[in-house]
Amino acid sequence: MSPEELTQQLWEASENKKGCRITLSREPLPRTVCPYGVCTTSKNQIVLVCWQTGGFTKAGGKEGYRNLQLDRIISIEELDWHFQKRTDFNPQDVQYKDWVYHL
């Protein structure tokens, strides 16, 4: 899947506030996330900014914000549940440089 196709699929899920199951290369299990946007970071990486609710993580299994590299996403599956945008989401955070889109 091209970066454009990934971004389109993520944008549609974000617009509909639908959770997603995402598989990344070099990870044994998928992640369950709420997609918040796609942007370039201050380190010039293109990432999916999301709230992760479950699945593979190195953060001790806790829910939280993640920046997942777009070029490592192998598959996206839109799930049958909706999420609410968190009030602490800050698209103006200095780690985010140029947004393709965000909630």
Buried (B, 14 or more C-beta within 10 A) or exposed (E): EEEEEBBEBBBEBBEEBBBBBBBBEEBEEBBBBBBBBBBBBEEEBBBBBBBBBBBBBEEEEEEEBBBBEBEBBEEBEBBEEEBEEEEEBEEEEEEBEEEBBBB
